[in-house]
Amino acid sequence: MSQKSDLEGHRLAFADDATRHLATPSDAAGPGAVTRRATDSQMSGTGALVSALREAEWLTADRVMAFTRVFLLLFIGCVAIIPWAAPTMDVGPDFAAFWTAAKLALEGRAGDAYGDAGRAAVAALFGQKTYAPFFYPPTSLLFWLPFALVSFATAAVIWIVATGAAYAAAVRALRKGGSVVPALAFPGVWVCALFGQNSLFSAALLGGSAVTLDRNPVIAGMLLGCFSYKPQVALLAPLVLILTRRWRALAAAAATTLVLVVAATACFGIEPWIKFIAVLPEASAWSLGGEPGFEKFASPYAAIRLAGGSSNTAWLVQVAAAAVAISVLILVLRKRPGGAAEIALMVAATALCVPSLGSYEVVILAIPGAWLIAQALAHGWLPYERIALAALYMTPFAMVPAGANGLQLAPIAAAALMALVARRIRHRPLLDVPAEIANH
């Protein structure tokens, strides 16, 4: 009986001891277990952060729309108060060069646009400052000639509104519908608008060609042919059309270019062409020499010069960046991934290939961005794609403070965007391309 009582006592004591250990695990397990739990907690937190960046499901469509609506209202408000808040600020100085050149052409003096008379005409609008000479080929005057019929202020407003609307329509078509608010709230749009530049027009042409290249290759070719007004933006178009065997589009682009050259010569004579060719060395020295400041350019060349590198080093980096971009373009486009994909990749590559690319040209990167979003909405987001596009969307904001500290972000953004487009092309489902398109 006593043995049985002793056994029962030992059993109860053991149970009580086990209960104490379960109730106070930190005391029983010691500091090693505490460290393991802390490490597990840190790993769990890191994993949550990685997941938040990888999937970025918190970047919902509703939040993006709310965010971009606020942005758009802020931009409109800032522009509206410029006459009071910054009365000495020059708005649209680059458009002044286009308008005065067209004005001289309308007076029968198109050749004077490329000399001192053109600079004097711009100075008459904005005061005695140093202005770049008019660098555009005479074909560009055909596009700006109608604007010379009205005052500068009226012409500038019409130009920005019209090209902005065309840009927004192109982005909306690429996305296959939806709101244009995110496109209009893109900071690159407002950089272009304040300069009075033509990059919104370029973006509209590129977006239009992306939308029409498969179904209407002649129209797409005509849109690309309009880049005779600014050939460097369509620098890679012939290569892309040849690589993808878009013969009808290539023929339409060549024919459009020829028609515009003939029309410009018929309207303005041969003198503007002679003066345009003569001013090209000055144009090169102006941009590659950094006369306006290298922070106002968005190329790899400008990035190295802005950081304090020599011209030789900058050229080495520029050539290397262009070589890599063109190599990727050739490797990816040999499989003909579809018209919109081809133009999207071409635009991103162009930003790495043109040494004199202006900072206001970053708005053309909205075209590959819109294509990526359309693909993601149709086929699902790839890892880190959503957060990367959000960061790239905000890049123009960061370019100003970064540029003031010797860092040019635009080439990094272009390279990242090109990588995203190439990855998306590799992962997207095979296209069901109609047989008739394959023969274009």
Summary of the structure (lengths in Angstrom):
residues: 440
radius of gyration: 29.2
end to end distance: 102.7
largest distance: 127.8
contacts: 1392
relative contact order: 0.10
helix: 78%
strand: 0%
